[in-house]
Each structure stands twice: as structure tokens, then as C-alpha cells.
Amino acid sequence: MMSRQWFLKQTYLTKKQGHVWIVVSRDGTLGYFKFVTPEQWYYSGPMVANELISAALAKQLGFPVADLQETSVTGVDGVSRRGIVSLSVRAREMLPWQEADAAVFQDPVHHVKDTDLLAALIVFDVWITNLDRSLGANLILYRHHPAESYSWYLIDHGNCLYGSPRKWERGRPSAPLWDRISTSRYTPKGLEDLQTSWSKLEPMIAKIEALTEADIDQALDCASDEILKSTERAFIRNLLLDRQKRLRRMFTDWLSP
């Protein structure tokens, strides 16, 4: 995404995990600006860094993902906040996965493009410990004409990777529960059948296994030292490398009869 200067238009959302503002650039482009305060750490962790790194990894693997820009925006109180701006794809129709017509859930292959890649999304989400995709809000469908099949892209990875202290209260990253795909919530409604085929999932497992440490470091470098402490960076790096090694076994165990 090209670098722009952004200005507050209005507050869009305030919740315990962070804040979302609608912002506008000088050329009239609208975006969603997300930031957190130190008081929200328990629920958010390094949310902005989680977003940037996850998006970079998604792009390396060929997944369509919202464009993000790390930036600062000044509020009405004159205080500058550091966060990210996310841009939506411009389309005639756009909606989160969970709001799609029932026909999409019943037969996604005939209503959604690139369903083989969509099926492999579970592999990516398991790797980055993303438990927020299952409700379907973080998978966006769009099209330019009602007769078209939907295209799609990914948003909202703030609770992936380092996540937040609240996330890891269920167990340390090495705990067996994080490897149990069947007991975790990774799959949006309607994708269950697509995401239980080894032939569809194995190529993405192999693609993640082929990523080098340099590839992972490149994604980590998308988050500046201003938003990611060295200890957090090391945590994310170790998490990704460790789960990369265990990924094939996780899916073999899950799909074994």
C-alpha cells in the first residue's frame, strides 16, 4: 500500500481489545485505523505487530489479504496514536463470510473463486494460532456484479502469533491443546468439507515448510521496534519455527481415521 498521511474522520469502534477509527487521506481515500492503549494489553498484546506480521506471511503464501500501513493518527484530543490503517477492496458488493447467502455455505465451489486456496486457509490459521476465523467475520467476500462468483480476502489477525496474555491462559504455546485441530475453532461455517481433504491441504503444508528463517525474519521486519519489543519478536519467531516443524504431524493426526 502506498504511504499516505491519514486524518481522523470519526470513531468507528471502541472495545476492550482496541480502538478503530475511520480515517481519510488527503486524496479522499478512506481506511480503518486500529490502535491499542497500554491499559488494553491483557486483551490485545502487540496487536498492531500481530496484524502486520500475519499479513506479510499470508502474502508470502499467496493468500489475498487487506493492505496495511503502519502509521500515526492524531485524535481530537491532539494526542498521536501509533497503529495500522487497513484498506477495504472497492466493490459493488462486500460482506463478511458469515453474512453470505445459505447457498454459499452449501456449495462454496460454485459461488466462490479460488476455493482450493480457501480450503488451505486452515493450514495457515493453525500455523499462526488464529482462533478468530471460525465465526467468518475475518473472511471478506466481494464481487462487482451479482452474477459473478465472490472473490475474497483476509482481515483482522490481531490475536494471532503473540496474541495476548489472555490467549495463553489456556496453556503455553507448547501445550498439546494448540496442536489439536479438532478441538480448536479454525473453520468458518460451510468450509468443513473443503478443509478435511489431505490433497487440498498438503500443498500448503509443504509451502509453509519450505519457508526459510530469512522469509520469516522478513515478515517480522514489517513490525517496527516501536510496536514490537525484542522479547515479543523472539517469541513470535520461535512460535512460527516450532509450529512449522510440527505442522505436518498436526494435520496427519487430525485427518487420520
C-alpha positions in Angstrom: 0.0 0.0 0.0 1.4 3.4 -0.9 2.3 5.6 2.1 -0.3 8.2 2.9 -0.9 10.7 5.7 -4.2 9.9 7.5 -6.6 12.1 9.4 -9.4 11.2 11.8 -12.9 11.2 10.3 -14.9 9.5 13.0 -14.7 6.9 15.8 -15.9 3.6 14.4 -15.5 1.1 17.3 -14.2 1.0 20.8 -13.7 -2.3 22.6 -11.5 -3.9 25.2 -9.2 -5.3 22.5 -8.6 -1.8 21.0 -10.0 1.1 19.0 -11.0 1.5 15.4 -11.3 4.9 13.7 -12.4 5.8 10.2 -9.7 7.9 8.7 -9.2 9.7 5.4 -6.2 10.7 3.4 -5.7 14.0 1.5 -6.7 12.3 -1.7 -10.0 11.2 -0.2 -9.2 7.6 0.4 -10.9 6.0 3.4 -9.4 3.5 5.7 -9.8 1.8 9.1 -7.2 2.8 11.7 -6.6 0.3 14.6 -4.6 1.1 17.7 -4.5 -0.1 21.4 -3.5 1.6 24.6 -1.2 0.2 27.3 -4.2 -0.4 29.5 -5.6 -2.9 26.9 -2.5 -5.1 26.9 -4.2 -8.1 28.6 -6.7 -8.3 25.8 -4.7 -7.1 22.8 -1.0 -7.8 23.3 1.1 -6.3 20.5 -2.0 -6.3 18.2 -0.6 -4.0 15.5 2.6 -6.1 15.2 0.5 -9.3 15.1 -1.5 -7.8 12.2 1.5 -6.7 10.1 3.4 -9.9 10.5 0.4 -12.1 9.8 -0.4 -10.2 6.7 3.2 -10.4 5.4 3.2 -14.2 6.0 -0.2 -14.5 4.2 1.2 -12.6 1.2 4.3 -14.8 1.1 2.0 -17.9 0.9 -0.3 -16.4 -1.8 -3.3 -15.5 0.3 -5.2 -12.3 -0.6 -5.1 -10.0 2.4 -6.1 -6.4 3.2 -3.4 -3.8 2.5 -2.0 -2.4 5.8 0.1 0.7 6.6 1.8 1.3 10.0 1.2 5.0 10.7 0.3 7.5 13.4 -3.0 9.4 13.5 -3.9 12.4 15.8 -7.1 12.3 17.7 -9.5 15.1 18.6 -7.6 15.5 21.9 -4.4 16.3 20.0 -2.7 13.0 21.0 -1.0 11.0 18.3 -1.6 7.2 18.3 0.5 4.6 16.6 -1.3 1.8 14.7 -2.3 0.5 11.3 -4.6 1.6 8.6 -6.4 -1.1 6.7 -8.0 -0.5 3.3 -11.1 -2.3 2.0 -11.3 -3.6 -1.5 -13.6 -1.4 -3.6 -16.5 -3.5 -4.9 -20.2 -3.3 -5.7 -20.9 -5.9 -3.0 -18.9 -6.7 0.0 -19.8 -8.7 3.1 -18.2 -10.9 5.8 -18.4 -14.7 5.2 -21.0 -15.3 8.0 -23.4 -12.9 6.2 -23.4 -14.8 2.9 -26.4 -16.5 1.5 -27.0 -20.0 2.6 -26.2 -21.2 -0.9 -22.6 -20.1 -0.4 -22.3 -22.3 2.7 -24.0 -25.2 1.0 -21.9 -25.2 -2.2 -18.9 -22.8 -1.9 -17.2 -24.2 -5.0 -19.9 -22.8 -7.3 -20.2 -19.5 -5.6 -16.6 -18.5 -4.5 -13.4 -18.2 -6.5 -10.2 -20.0 -5.6 -11.8 -22.5 -3.3 -8.7 -24.7 -3.3 -6.7 -21.8 -1.8 -9.6 -21.1 0.5 -9.6 -24.7 1.7 -5.9 -24.4 2.5 -6.6 -21.4 4.7 -6.9 -23.7 7.7 -3.3 -24.6 7.4 -2.2 -21.0 7.6 -4.5 -20.3 10.6 -3.3 -23.4 12.5 0.3 -22.3 11.9 -0.2 -18.8 13.3 -2.7 -19.9 16.0 -5.6 -17.9 14.6 -8.7 -18.8 16.5 -10.7 -15.9 15.2 -11.6 -17.1 11.7 -14.2 -19.6 12.6 -17.1 -17.1 13.0 -16.5 -15.9 9.5 -16.1 -12.2 10.3 -12.5 -12.1 9.3 -13.0 -13.5 5.8 -14.4 -10.9 3.4 -16.3 -11.7 0.2 -16.7 -9.3 -2.6 -17.8 -9.0 -6.2 -18.5 -6.4 -8.8 -21.7 -8.0 -10.3 -24.4 -10.1 -8.9 -23.8 -12.8 -11.5 -20.2 -13.2 -10.5 -18.7 -15.7 -8.1 -17.3 -14.0 -5.0 -13.6 -13.1 -4.6 -12.3 -13.0 -1.0 -9.6 -11.6 1.2 -8.4 -11.9 4.8 -8.6 -9.3 7.6 -8.0 -9.0 11.4 -5.1 -11.0 12.6 -4.6 -9.1 15.8 -5.0 -12.2 18.1 -2.6 -14.4 16.1 1.1 -15.1 16.8 1.9 -13.4 20.1 -1.8 -12.9 20.7 -2.4 -11.5 24.2 -1.8 -12.7 27.8 -5.5 -13.7 27.9 -5.0 -16.0 24.9 -2.2 -18.1 26.5 -4.0 -18.6 29.8 -5.4 -21.7 28.1 -1.9 -23.1 28.0 1.7 -22.3 27.0 2.4 -22.4 23.2 3.9 -25.8 23.7 0.8 -27.2 25.3 -0.8 -30.1 23.4 -4.1 -28.3 23.1 -2.6 -25.9 20.5 -1.9 -28.9 18.3 -5.4 -30.4 18.5 -7.1 -29.1 15.4 -10.3 -30.9 16.0 -10.9 -29.2 19.4 -10.0 -25.7 18.2 -12.1 -23.3 16.2 -10.4 -22.7 12.9 -13.1 -23.4 10.2 -15.9 -21.0 9.1 -19.3 -22.5 8.5 -19.6 -24.1 5.1 -15.9 -24.9 4.7 -15.8 -28.0 6.8 -15.9 -30.5 3.8 -13.3 -28.5 1.8 -10.9 -28.3 4.7 -10.7 -32.0 5.5 -9.1 -33.2 2.3 -5.4 -34.1 2.5 -4.9 -33.5 -1.2 -6.1 -29.9 -0.7 -4.2 -29.2 2.5 -0.8 -30.9 1.9 0.5 -28.4 -0.8 0.1 -25.6 1.7 1.7 -27.6 4.5 4.7 -28.1 2.1 4.7 -24.4 1.2 4.9 -23.4 4.8 7.6 -26.0 5.5 9.6 -24.5 2.6 9.7 -21.0 4.1 13.2 -20.2 5.3 14.2 -18.5 8.5 15.1 -15.5 6.3 11.5 -15.5 4.9 10.1 -15.4 8.5 12.5 -12.7 9.5 11.4 -10.7 6.5 7.8 -10.8 7.8 8.9 -10.0 11.3 10.7 -6.9 10.0 7.3 -5.5 8.9 6.8 -4.6 12.5 9.0 -1.8 13.8 10.8 -1.8 17.1 8.3 1.0 18.1 5.4 -1.5 18.2 7.2 -4.8 18.9 9.7 -5.4 21.8 12.7 -7.7 21.2 11.3 -10.3 23.6 8.0 -10.3 21.7 9.8 -10.6 18.4 11.8 -13.6 19.7 8.6 -15.2 21.0 6.8 -14.9 17.6 9.9 -16.2 15.7 10.2 -19.2 17.9 6.5 -19.9 17.7 6.5 -19.9 13.9 9.6 -22.0 13.6 8.4 -24.6 16.1 4.9 -24.9 14.7 6.4 -25.0 11.2 8.2 -28.2 12.2 5.1 -29.8 13.8 2.5 -28.7 11.2 2.6 -31.9 9.1 2.1 -34.1 12.1 -0.7 -31.9 13.4 -2.7 -32.4 10.2 -1.8 -36.1 9.8 -3.1 -36.8 13.3 -6.3 -34.7 12.6 -7.1 -36.5 9.3 -6.1 -40.0 10.3 -9.1 -42.3 10.7 
